[in-house]
Amino acid sequence: MIEFPEKPCISAEEVQTALSAACAQVKHNIPLFTGFCQNHSSVNGFYPKCENNQWTCGFWPGEIWLSYEHTGDSVFRSEAERLVQSFYNRIVNKIEVDHHDMGFLYSPSCVAAYKLIGNETAKKAAIMAADQLISRFQPKGGFIQAWGKKGEKGNYRYIIDCLLNLPLLYWASETTGDAKYSEIANTHIRTCLKNSFRDDFSTYHTFFMNQNTGEPDHGATCQGYKDDSFWARGQAWAIYGIALAFKYVNTTEYLTLFDNVSTFFLSRLPKDFVPYWDLVFADGSNEPRDSSSAAIAACGFLQMADNLDATNSGSASVSSESDYAKKVQNSEKAASYKKIAAQIMKSLCDSYAVKDGSTSNGLLLHGTYSKKSPYNTCTEEGVDECVSWGDYFYMEALTRLSKKWNPYW
């Protein structure tokens, strides 16, 4: 993997300062959003409140739970538990849940609540969300359909983002003892890793399967610049998604792919480590950045480092030179992943974090939700704004750097 020895890393003191500042901003925002969620992206730097009906609504309670972990302040717990009831209501009444984003919605809101404080309503809601997610599984092709009515012509596809929805299924199997959830997750991962990566290890945003045969058909984009470009957030989802896949299915194949996909991402970064919205653009392009992609990738590097540390600590005692060499290699790789994450976070904290609450109620500036191009099919919104997942993953990366963290994923 590419290394950048000249780039500074964020210090432990800077991590604590940045995380405390983020928690203070979240606390300031609670009265603005009490009983509501944040819109997917800010408008002129400020998030409007929204009903709990967007695919991104899980990230705001995720920020609140991270703030509760860091501070122990009951204000955070109280509001996060209020939102648990909202998410329970959403899944019970099937409010805007006919899509694959159940993990984005329920892992940082309800799985977090169950892991942290044993909230039984959160547990019920998250299991119902897992049931909703597997209801979109397409046995013909072996994938979870992303969007549209199940089996709808023109929507027989999955997207790279779904790798972050799958931990909800692994958690559901662990919690219920029913292997059906993890079996579907494993099948989807295999399909995705087989088809969604080009020869150079860049990713397709969305991949279509043949509705009649279940065979792979073609890759395309919705939010990238064009079908054969490299949507930055998609590549970051792949980095974090493969790291999570390795967490649940420890295989050398996933580690090798992780290194190759990460190398492609790092090779396309501008000087300050924060990508433009599509990796086809470089310094001097005047295109908008997507700071959220950098935060997501940092979380992926830290997750893979944790994976390798856990592999080393859980393996049997060294019995041969090859065992010893593997442990050393794992340790070196883990250190390399932690370093690149610390370098990315240094740049985000120094140059992209909100420093003045009068200019924005978000945490991380210069994100991009959807940027319209002549070649894609997206609706343009949230360009050069704070985006809710960018704020969340920025806080998650800081949390990971501050302590040994039990992930919500």
VODRENFI-697022 format. One line per field, with one value per residue (C-alpha): residue number from 1; residue in three letters; x, y, z. Coordinates in nm, 3 decimals, decimal comma. Layout:
// VODRENFI-697022
resi	(NUM / ...)
resn	(ALA / ...)
px	(X / ...)
py	(Y / ...)
pz	(Z / ...)
This chain:
// VODRENFI-697022
resi	(1 / 2 / 3 / 4 / 5 / 6 / 7 / 8 / 9 / 10 / 11 / 12 / 13 / 14 / 15 / 16 / 17 / 18 / 19 / 20 / 21 / 22 / 23 / 24 / 25 / 26 / 27 / 28 / 29 / 30 / 31 / 32 / 33 / 34 / 35 / 36 / 37 / 38 / 39 / 40 / 41 / 42 / 43 / 44 / 45 / 46 / 47 / 48 / 49 / 50 / 51 / 52 / 53 / 54 / 55 / 56 / 57 / 58 / 59 / 60 / 61 / 62 / 63 / 64 / 65 / 66 / 67 / 68 / 69 / 70 / 71 / 72 / 73 / 74 / 75 / 76 / 77 / 78 / 79 / 80 / 81 / 82 / 83 / 84 / 85 / 86 / 87 / 88 / 89 / 90 / 91 / 92 / 93 / 94 / 95 / 96 / 97 / 98 / 99 / 100 / 101 / 102 / 103 / 104 / 105 / 106 / 107 / 108 / 109 / 110 / 111 / 112 / 113 / 114 / 115 / 116 / 117 / 118 / 119 / 120 / 121 / 122 / 123 / 124 / 125 / 126 / 127 / 128 / 129 / 130 / 131 / 132 / 133 / 134 / 135 / 136 / 137 / 138 / 139 / 140 / 141 / 142 / 143 / 144 / 145 / 146 / 147 / 148 / 149 / 150 / 151 / 152 / 153 / 154 / 155 / 156 / 157 / 158 / 159 / 160 / 161 / 162 / 163 / 164 / 165 / 166 / 167 / 168 / 169 / 170 / 171 / 172 / 173 / 174 / 175 / 176 / 177 / 178 / 179 / 180 / 181 / 182 / 183 / 184 / 185 / 186 / 187 / 188 / 189 / 190 / 191 / 192 / 193 / 194 / 195 / 196 / 197 / 198 / 199 / 200 / 201 / 202 / 203 / 204 / 205 / 206 / 207 / 208 / 209 / 210 / 211 / 212 / 213 / 214 / 215 / 216 / 217 / 218 / 219 / 220 / 221 / 222 / 223 / 224 / 225 / 226 / 227 / 228 / 229 / 230 / 231 / 232 / 233 / 234 / 235 / 236 / 237 / 238 / 239 / 240 / 241 / 242 / 243 / 244 / 245 / 246 / 247 / 248 / 249 / 250 / 251 / 252 / 253 / 254 / 255 / 256 / 257 / 258 / 259 / 260 / 261 / 262 / 263 / 264 / 265 / 266 / 267 / 268 / 269 / 270 / 271 / 272 / 273 / 274 / 275 / 276 / 277 / 278 / 279 / 280 / 281 / 282 / 283 / 284 / 285 / 286 / 287 / 288 / 289 / 290 / 291 / 292 / 293 / 294 / 295 / 296 / 297 / 298 / 299 / 300 / 301 / 302 / 303 / 304 / 305 / 306 / 307 / 308 / 309 / 310 / 311 / 312 / 313 / 314 / 315 / 316 / 317 / 318 / 319 / 320 / 321 / 322 / 323 / 324 / 325 / 326 / 327 / 328 / 329 / 330 / 331 / 332 / 333 / 334 / 335 / 336 / 337 / 338 / 339 / 340 / 341 / 342 / 343 / 344 / 345 / 346 / 347 / 348 / 349 / 350 / 351 / 352 / 353 / 354 / 355 / 356 / 357 / 358 / 359 / 360 / 361 / 362 / 363 / 364 / 365 / 366 / 367 / 368 / 369 / 370 / 371 / 372 / 373 / 374 / 375 / 376 / 377 / 378 / 379 / 380 / 381 / 382 / 383 / 384 / 385 / 386 / 387 / 388 / 389 / 390 / 391 / 392 / 393 / 394 / 395 / 396 / 397 / 398 / 399 / 400 / 401 / 402 / 403 / 404 / 405 / 406 / 407 / 408 / 409)
resn	(MET / ILE / GLU / PHE / PRO / GLU / LYS / PRO / CYS / ILE / SER / ALA / GLU / GLU / VAL / GLN / THR / ALA / LEU / SER / ALA / ALA / CYS / ALA / GLN / VAL / LYS / HIS / ASN / ILE / PRO / LEU / PHE / THR / GLY / PHE / CYS / GLN / ASN / HIS / SER / SER / VAL / ASN / GLY / PHE / TYR / PRO / LYS / CYS / GLU / ASN / ASN / GLN / TRP / THR / CYS / GLY / PHE / TRP / PRO / GLY / GLU / ILE / TRP / LEU / SER / TYR / GLU / HIS / THR / GLY / ASP / SER / VAL / PHE / ARG / SER / GLU / ALA / GLU / ARG / LEU / VAL / GLN / SER / PHE / TYR / ASN / ARG / ILE / VAL / ASN / LYS / ILE / GLU / VAL / ASP / HIS / HIS / ASP / MET / GLY / PHE / LEU / TYR / SER / PRO / SER / CYS / VAL / ALA / ALA / TYR / LYS / LEU / ILE / GLY / ASN / GLU / THR / ALA / LYS / LYS / ALA / ALA / ILE / MET / ALA / ALA / ASP / GLN / LEU / ILE / SER / ARG / PHE / GLN / PRO / LYS / GLY / GLY / PHE / ILE / GLN / ALA / TRP / GLY / LYS / LYS / GLY / GLU / LYS / GLY / ASN / TYR / ARG / TYR / ILE / ILE / ASP / CYS / LEU / LEU / ASN / LEU / PRO / LEU / LEU / TYR / TRP / ALA / SER / GLU / THR / THR / GLY / ASP / ALA / LYS / TYR / SER / GLU / ILE / ALA / ASN / THR / HIS / ILE / ARG / THR / CYS / LEU / LYS / ASN / SER / PHE / ARG / ASP / ASP / PHE / SER / THR / TYR / HIS / THR / PHE / PHE / MET / ASN / GLN / ASN / THR / GLY / GLU / PRO / ASP / HIS / GLY / ALA / THR / CYS / GLN / GLY / TYR / LYS / ASP / ASP / SER / PHE / TRP / ALA / ARG / GLY / GLN / ALA / TRP / ALA / ILE / TYR / GLY / ILE / ALA / LEU / ALA / PHE / LYS / TYR / VAL / ASN / THR / THR / GLU / TYR / LEU / THR / LEU / PHE / ASP / ASN / VAL / SER / THR / PHE / PHE / LEU / SER / ARG / LEU / PRO / LYS / ASP / PHE / VAL / PRO / TYR / TRP / ASP / LEU / VAL / PHE / ALA / ASP / GLY / SER / ASN / GLU / PRO / ARG / ASP / SER / SER / SER / ALA / ALA / ILE / ALA / ALA / CYS / GLY / PHE / LEU / GLN / MET / ALA / ASP / ASN / LEU / ASP / ALA / THR / ASN / SER / GLY / SER / ALA / SER / VAL / SER / SER / GLU / SER / ASP / TYR / ALA / LYS / LYS / VAL / GLN / ASN / SER / GLU / LYS / ALA / ALA / SER / TYR / LYS / LYS / ILE / ALA / ALA / GLN / ILE / MET / LYS / SER / LEU / CYS / ASP / SER / TYR / ALA / VAL / LYS / ASP / GLY / SER / THR / SER / ASN / GLY / LEU / LEU / LEU / HIS / GLY / THR / TYR / SER / LYS / LYS / SER / PRO / TYR / ASN / THR / CYS / THR / GLU / GLU / GLY / VAL / ASP / GLU / CYS / VAL / SER / TRP / GLY / ASP / TYR / PHE / TYR / MET / GLU / ALA / LEU / THR / ARG / LEU / SER / LYS / LYS / TRP / ASN / PRO / TYR / TRP)
px	(0,000 / 0,116 / 0,270 / 0,325 / 0,611 / 0,626 / 0,261 / 0,187 / -0,040 / -0,301 / -0,179 / -0,362 / -0,421 / -0,563 / -0,795 / -0,934 / -0,975 / -1,152 / -1,379 / -1,477 / -1,550 / -1,770 / -1,960 / -2,016 / -2,161 / -2,389 / -2,509 / -2,575 / -2,783 / -3,004 / -3,261 / -3,282 / -3,365 / -3,538 / -3,778 / -3,658 / -3,362 / -3,118 / -3,170 / -2,925 / -2,717 / -2,689 / -2,825 / -2,578 / -2,397 / -2,695 / -2,896 / -3,273 / -3,462 / -3,659 / -3,899 / -3,753 / -3,809 / -3,473 / -3,214 / -2,960 / -3,156 / -2,952 / -2,639 / -2,771 / -2,850 / -2,514 / -2,345 / -2,544 / -2,441 / -2,076 / -2,109 / -2,259 / -1,969 / -1,714 / -1,875 / -2,115 / -2,355 / -2,716 / -2,844 / -2,711 / -2,854 / -3,197 / -3,224 / -3,077 / -3,333 / -3,610 / -3,492 / -3,491 / -3,868 / -3,891 / -3,692 / -3,909 / -4,216 / -4,059 / -3,995 / -4,324 / -4,519 / -4,287 / -4,219 / -3,986 / -3,809 / -3,852 / -3,480 / -3,154 / -3,039 / -3,156 / -2,800 / -2,732 / -3,056 / -3,050 / -2,684 / -2,586 / -2,926 / -3,061 / -2,778 / -2,572 / -2,846 / -2,863 / -2,487 / -2,435 / -2,730 / -2,921 / -3,228 / -3,480 / -3,694 / -3,381 / -3,309 / -3,660 / -3,642 / -3,301 / -3,410 / -3,721 / -3,493 / -3,276 / -3,590 / -3,680 / -3,330 / -3,330 / -3,675 / -3,492 / -3,260 / -3,265 / -3,168 / -3,128 / -2,797 / -2,735 / -2,765 / -2,974 / -3,157 / -3,076 / -3,367 / -3,717 / -3,987 / -3,834 / -3,786 / -3,876 / -3,750 / -3,451 / -3,371 / -3,232 / -2,909 / -2,711 / -2,471 / -2,132 / -2,277 / -2,464 / -2,148 / -2,213 / -2,568 / -2,454 / -2,317 / -2,680 / -2,736 / -2,432 / -2,547 / -2,897 / -2,755 / -2,538 / -2,833 / -3,106 / -2,899 / -3,058 / -2,796 / -3,026 / -2,914 / -2,540 / -2,587 / -2,752 / -2,482 / -2,211 / -2,381 / -2,417 / -2,052 / -1,935 / -2,148 / -2,027 / -1,659 / -1,679 / -1,839 / -1,804 / -1,429 / -1,253 / -0,913 / -0,742 / -0,944 / -1,158 / -1,526 / -1,856 / -2,115 / -2,400 / -2,398 / -2,683 / -2,754 / -2,943 / -3,299 / -3,359 / -3,037 / -2,890 / -2,560 / -2,362 / -2,466 / -2,289 / -2,159 / -2,281 / -2,302 / -2,574 / -2,368 / -2,021 / -1,911 / -1,970 / -1,992 / -1,618 / -1,498 / -1,426 / -1,691 / -1,493 / -1,750 / -1,803 / -1,432 / -1,444 / -1,750 / -1,550 / -1,254 / -1,470 / -1,702 / -1,420 / -1,272 / -1,608 / -1,638 / -1,298 / -1,415 / -1,695 / -1,536 / -1,163 / -1,008 / -0,681 / -0,869 / -1,046 / -0,722 / -0,553 / -0,851 / -0,852 / -0,490 / -0,553 / -0,871 / -0,703 / -0,398 / -0,618 / -0,795 / -0,471 / -0,309 / -0,588 / -0,592 / -0,495 / -0,218 / -0,433 / -0,574 / -0,935 / -1,073 / -1,278 / -1,627 / -1,498 / -1,143 / -1,114 / -1,055 / -0,724 / -0,572 / -0,656 / -0,986 / -1,200 / -1,450 / -1,612 / -1,450 / -1,619 / -1,475 / -1,712 / -1,521 / -1,200 / -1,371 / -1,527 / -1,192 / -1,022 / -1,276 / -1,206 / -0,831 / -0,882 / -1,126 / -0,881 / -0,605 / -0,831 / -0,902 / -0,534 / -0,462 / -0,745 / -0,614 / -0,271 / -0,401 / -0,642 / -0,408 / -0,232 / 0,118 / 0,389 / 0,499 / 0,698 / 0,892 / 0,598 / 0,361 / 0,601 / 0,643 / 0,266 / 0,226 / 0,497 / 0,338 / -0,002 / 0,147 / 0,325 / 0,011 / -0,199 / 0,051 / 0,047 / -0,335 / -0,344 / -0,089 / -0,275 / -0,598 / -0,420 / -0,282 / -0,626 / -0,780 / -0,508 / -0,609 / -0,981 / -0,939 / -0,706 / -0,881 / -1,234 / -1,380 / -1,629 / -1,449 / -1,718 / -2,075 / -2,205 / -2,104 / -2,245 / -2,425 / -2,246 / -1,913 / -1,732 / -1,734 / -1,699 / -1,896 / -2,087 / -2,406 / -2,487 / -2,315 / -2,489 / -2,279 / -2,366 / -2,320 / -2,489 / -2,851 / -2,851 / -3,036 / -2,792 / -2,812 / -2,583 / -2,285 / -2,006 / -2,210 / -2,196 / -2,347 / -2,486 / -2,278 / -1,964 / -2,024 / -2,093 / -1,789 / -1,567 / -1,676 / -1,641 / -1,284 / -1,195 / -1,355 / -1,158 / -0,837 / -0,921 / -0,978 / -1,045 / -1,396 / -1,676 / -1,823 / -2,193 / -2,130)
py	(0,000 / 0,354 / 0,537 / 0,910 / 0,943 / 1,323 / 1,383 / 1,469 / 1,252 / 1,381 / 1,369 / 1,209 / 1,557 / 1,683 / 1,383 / 1,458 / 1,827 / 1,759 / 1,493 / 1,716 / 2,001 / 1,771 / 1,660 / 2,022 / 2,095 / 1,791 / 1,904 / 2,252 / 2,099 / 1,876 / 2,148 / 2,226 / 1,867 / 1,724 / 1,457 / 1,500 / 1,402 / 1,606 / 1,652 / 1,450 / 1,762 / 2,119 / 2,420 / 2,705 / 2,532 / 2,464 / 2,142 / 2,176 / 1,928 / 1,652 / 1,375 / 1,028 / 0,928 / 0,964 / 0,691 / 0,905 / 0,955 / 0,700 / 0,913 / 1,187 / 0,943 / 0,782 / 1,114 / 1,140 / 0,791 / 0,867 / 1,187 / 0,988 / 0,742 / 1,023 / 1,236 / 1,017 / 1,312 / 1,198 / 1,467 / 1,259 / 0,933 / 1,084 / 1,221 / 0,907 / 0,692 / 0,924 / 0,859 / 0,482 / 0,506 / 0,699 / 0,430 / 0,158 / 0,342 / 0,377 / 0,007 / -0,105 / 0,123 / 0,063 / 0,432 / 0,466 / 0,134 / -0,026 / -0,006 / -0,160 / 0,110 / -0,061 / -0,086 / 0,284 / 0,354 / 0,100 / 0,022 / 0,368 / 0,428 / 0,101 / -0,153 / 0,116 / 0,160 / -0,213 / -0,255 / 0,047 / 0,034 / -0,287 / -0,102 / -0,378 / -0,158 / -0,086 / -0,459 / -0,531 / -0,248 / -0,357 / -0,719 / -0,602 / -0,387 / -0,691 / -0,881 / -0,593 / -0,598 / -0,970 / -0,937 / -0,761 / -1,054 / -1,183 / -1,553 / -1,533 / -1,350 / -1,366 / -1,002 / -0,756 / -0,526 / -0,162 / 0,046 / 0,022 / -0,235 / -0,580 / -0,733 / -0,409 / -0,399 / -0,166 / -0,198 / -0,551 / -0,427 / -0,362 / -0,080 / -0,069 / 0,118 / -0,196 / -0,341 / -0,107 / -0,240 / -0,600 / -0,574 / -0,537 / -0,891 / -1,034 / -0,868 / -1,015 / -1,366 / -1,321 / -1,184 / -1,425 / -1,737 / -1,757 / -1,805 / -1,691 / -1,328 / -1,396 / -1,645 / -1,378 / -1,127 / -1,373 / -1,436 / -1,067 / -1,000 / -1,274 / -1,135 / -0,782 / -0,867 / -1,078 / -0,812 / -0,459 / -0,411 / -0,330 / -0,470 / -0,166 / -0,214 / 0,094 / 0,033 / 0,054 / 0,247 / 0,021 / -0,322 / -0,476 / -0,848 / -1,031 / -1,065 / -1,386 / -1,576 / -1,412 / -1,365 / -1,040 / -0,785 / -0,450 / -0,183 / 0,176 / 0,488 / 0,703 / 0,949 / 0,927 / 1,151 / 0,877 / 0,500 / 0,444 / 0,704 / 0,651 / 0,791 / 0,884 / 0,782 / 0,449 / 0,371 / 0,473 / 0,252 / -0,032 / 0,029 / 0,028 / -0,243 / -0,488 / -0,420 / -0,508 / -0,816 / -0,929 / -0,871 / -1,124 / -1,358 / -1,366 / -1,459 / -1,362 / -1,290 / -0,996 / -0,858 / -0,867 / -0,695 / -0,435 / -0,344 / -0,315 / -0,109 / 0,116 / 0,166 / 0,286 / 0,532 / 0,667 / 0,701 / 0,937 / 1,167 / 1,533 / 1,676 / 1,729 / 1,371 / 1,483 / 1,364 / 1,548 / 1,404 / 1,175 / 1,040 / 1,120 / 1,482 / 1,606 / 1,922 / 2,223 / 2,082 / 2,329 / 2,049 / 2,014 / 1,793 / 1,514 / 1,525 / 1,245 / 1,003 / 1,075 / 1,017 / 0,689 / 0,565 / 0,655 / 0,439 / 0,156 / 0,173 / 0,174 / -0,118 / -0,327 / -0,242 / -0,365 / -0,681 / -0,763 / -0,683 / -0,917 / -1,187 / -1,163 / -1,170 / -1,453 / -1,679 / -1,974 / -1,934 / -1,908 / -2,258 / -2,191 / -1,924 / -1,876 / -1,813 / -1,559 / -1,388 / -1,364 / -1,202 / -0,950 / -0,877 / -0,826 / -0,589 / -0,388 / -0,366 / -0,260 / 0,014 / 0,133 / 0,150 / 0,342 / 0,588 / 0,667 / 0,713 / 0,952 / 1,147 / 1,176 / 1,286 / 1,546 / 1,708 / 1,690 / 1,836 / 2,114 / 2,227 / 2,082 / 2,069 / 2,335 / 2,572 / 2,837 / 2,734 / 3,063 / 2,959 / 2,602 / 2,362 / 2,067 / 1,906 / 1,856 / 2,106 / 2,046 / 1,727 / 1,635 / 1,431 / 1,426 / 1,626 / 1,630 / 1,563 / 1,522 / 1,145 / 1,047 / 1,007 / 1,173 / 1,475 / 1,746 / 1,827 / 1,884 / 2,004 / 2,161 / 2,125 / 1,927 / 1,582 / 1,377 / 1,064 / 1,276 / 1,423 / 1,079 / 0,902 / 1,197 / 1,142 / 0,765 / 0,794 / 1,026 / 0,783 / 0,494 / 0,695 / 0,788 / 0,440 / 0,074 / 0,106 / -0,150 / -0,068 / -0,023 / -0,203)
pz	(0,000 / -0,073 / 0,220 / 0,276 / 0,527 / 0,495 / 0,591 / 0,957 / 1,174 / 1,412 / 1,772 / 2,064 / 2,211 / 1,881 / 1,864 / 2,209 / 2,131 / 1,800 / 1,950 / 2,242 / 2,001 / 1,792 / 2,102 / 2,200 / 1,856 / 1,878 / 2,222 / 2,086 / 1,805 / 2,019 / 2,099 / 1,726 / 1,634 / 1,942 / 1,821 / 1,463 / 1,246 / 1,042 / 0,672 / 0,462 / 0,394 / 0,511 / 0,325 / 0,322 / 0,606 / 0,831 / 0,857 / 0,847 / 1,063 / 0,891 / 0,974 / 1,022 / 0,660 / 0,482 / 0,426 / 0,611 / 0,934 / 1,133 / 1,132 / 1,362 / 1,647 / 1,574 / 1,648 / 1,969 / 2,085 / 2,005 / 2,210 / 2,496 / 2,483 / 2,495 / 2,765 / 2,964 / 2,959 / 3,019 / 2,780 / 2,492 / 2,623 / 2,674 / 2,320 / 2,162 / 2,344 / 2,227 / 1,872 / 1,931 / 1,976 / 1,649 / 1,466 / 1,620 / 1,494 / 1,150 / 1,101 / 1,258 / 1,023 / 0,724 / 0,668 / 0,368 / 0,423 / 0,079 / 0,000 / 0,119 / 0,362 / 0,679 / 0,809 / 0,761 / 0,946 / 1,229 / 1,308 / 1,441 / 1,601 / 1,742 / 1,734 / 1,909 / 2,172 / 2,239 / 2,260 / 2,483 / 2,724 / 2,643 / 2,512 / 2,427 / 2,200 / 1,998 / 1,974 / 1,844 / 1,593 / 1,461 / 1,417 / 1,230 / 1,014 / 0,941 / 0,837 / 0,608 / 0,457 / 0,379 / 0,221 / -0,067 / -0,131 / -0,489 / -0,495 / -0,873 / -0,881 / -0,506 / -0,401 / -0,203 / -0,441 / -0,372 / -0,490 / -0,635 / -0,596 / -0,563 / -0,906 / -1,081 / -1,438 / -1,461 / -1,092 / -1,078 / -0,921 / -0,607 / -0,520 / -0,354 / -0,053 / 0,059 / 0,211 / 0,505 / 0,547 / 0,592 / 0,950 / 1,062 / 0,931 / 1,109 / 1,430 / 1,381 / 1,346 / 1,655 / 1,853 / 1,742 / 1,674 / 1,327 / 1,055 / 0,772 / 0,813 / 0,795 / 0,510 / 0,297 / 0,394 / 0,289 / -0,044 / -0,118 / -0,031 / -0,266 / -0,549 / -0,488 / -0,462 / -0,775 / -0,994 / -0,859 / -0,907 / -1,232 / -1,325 / -1,171 / -0,846 / -0,894 / -0,825 / -1,004 / -0,807 / -0,916 / -1,076 / -1,276 / -1,283 / -1,558 / -1,434 / -1,628 / -1,564 / -1,253 / -1,435 / -1,405 / -1,666 / -1,638 / -1,407 / -1,417 / -1,203 / -1,058 / -0,854 / -1,008 / -1,294 / -1,551 / -1,579 / -1,621 / -1,369 / -1,000 / -0,767 / -0,456 / -0,197 / -0,372 / -0,342 / 0,025 / 0,087 / -0,066 / 0,166 / 0,478 / 0,346 / 0,274 / 0,618 / 0,774 / 0,555 / 0,681 / 1,038 / 0,994 / 0,736 / 0,802 / 0,469 / 0,304 / -0,019 / 0,145 / 0,288 / -0,052 / -0,215 / 0,063 / -0,008 / -0,383 / -0,348 / -0,090 / -0,310 / -0,594 / -0,362 / -0,216 / -0,558 / -0,666 / -0,364 / -0,393 / -0,179 / 0,128 / 0,129 / 0,078 / -0,257 / -0,509 / -0,548 / -0,824 / -0,824 / -1,195 / -1,085 / -0,947 / -0,798 / -1,014 / -1,139 / -0,940 / -0,876 / -0,532 / -0,270 / -0,080 / 0,270 / 0,376 / 0,154 / 0,344 / 0,680 / 0,561 / 0,430 / 0,759 / 0,944 / 0,702 / 0,762 / 1,138 / 1,118 / 0,918 / 1,164 / 1,445 / 1,245 / 1,214 / 1,578 / 1,677 / 1,442 / 1,601 / 1,958 / 1,886 / 1,693 / 1,849 / 1,982 / 1,720 / 1,623 / 1,308 / 1,123 / 0,885 / 1,177 / 1,320 / 0,982 / 0,939 / 1,281 / 1,200 / 0,864 / 1,027 / 1,284 / 1,016 / 0,804 / 1,103 / 1,187 / 0,826 / 0,821 / 1,151 / 1,019 / 0,696 / 0,894 / 1,132 / 0,836 / 0,676 / 1,005 / 1,056 / 0,728 / 0,807 / 1,155 / 1,042 / 0,725 / 0,699 / 1,050 / 1,150 / 1,389 / 1,434 / 1,513 / 1,378 / 1,026 / 1,032 / 1,264 / 1,104 / 1,187 / 0,856 / 0,569 / 0,195 / 0,154 / -0,158 / -0,165 / -0,539 / -0,812 / -1,150 / -1,459 / -1,828 / -1,783 / -1,456 / -1,345 / -1,002 / -0,872 / -0,767 / -0,397 / -0,102 / -0,307 / -0,100 / 0,219 / 0,541 / 0,490 / 0,777 / 0,716 / 0,678 / 1,023 / 1,169 / 1,020 / 1,115 / 1,476 / 1,444 / 1,316 / 1,604 / 1,848 / 1,701 / 1,737 / 2,097 / 2,241 / 2,170 / 2,036 / 2,003 / 1,661 / 1,593 / 1,261)
